[in-house]
Amino acid sequence: MTLPNELGYERIAMACSAALAKMQGCPDDRIEDLKTVVAEAAINAMQHGNRFRPESRVMVKIEAVEDTIHVSVMDEGDGLREAVAEPDIERLIEESAPAVGFGLFLMRNLVDRIEFDRMSGGGHRVRMSIRMQSKAGVRKAEAHPAAANRG
């Protein structure tokens, strides 16, 4: 889907990604993670990538392959020029630090894989993969057979 470069349209991307994940049987906690990272990536693309230029667009591609949802968010900007430092969460909670980098922090911590790259035809892309099974659920599933074999 292609979104106009205006805030508010990230909600369309969130709704589409949530609908796809729900159709694939994704649990609610992972759907919420997916909605969060899609919204953050779309907002970053509009704000930092396209710099709110009205003629620019943001493209979002969402697909489910086996147990994983893959999302690509593409803008017409130059991408990250420099590494973004991890935000100081304590200071953010206390509201004594700006929220710069918090969206990237969320994205990195909610997905299973994330990549940033420049596209050959121009523009920037963030690719994210999120497993439909929650990380806690995977650990439980891996631990469960071993526990069953003990008895």
C-alpha positions, 0 to 999 in steps of 0.5 A: 500500500502507498500512503500519503506523507501525512501523519494519521495515515500510519493508522491505515498501515497498522489496521492492515497489518493487524488484519493480516496477522489476525487472519494468520492466527497471530496472538493478540500480544504479537499483533500489538507489537506488530501494530506498534512497529508498523506505526513507528516505521511509517511515522519515521518514514514520513517525518525523518525520511520524507521530511513531510514533503507533501509530494513524497510517499511512503510504501508499506509491504506486509506479508505472512510467510509460515510463522512470520510476518514481514514488513517493509516500509519504504520512503523517498528520503536518504535514510539514517545518516548516523547511528541513533543512540539508545534512549535513556529510558529512565530519563524518558519516564521522568520526562527529563529527556527528549524522546529522540530514538525511542521509536527505533528503540521500540522497533529493535526490541519488539521485532525478531529481525530489523534491517535498514538499507538504501534502495538502488532506485533511491529512497530508504527501506526498513525491513522487519520480521516478527514471529507470530508466536511470542518470544515467551511462548517459544521459550515455554514451547521449547521447555515443555518437551524437555520437562515432559521427558523427565517424568 
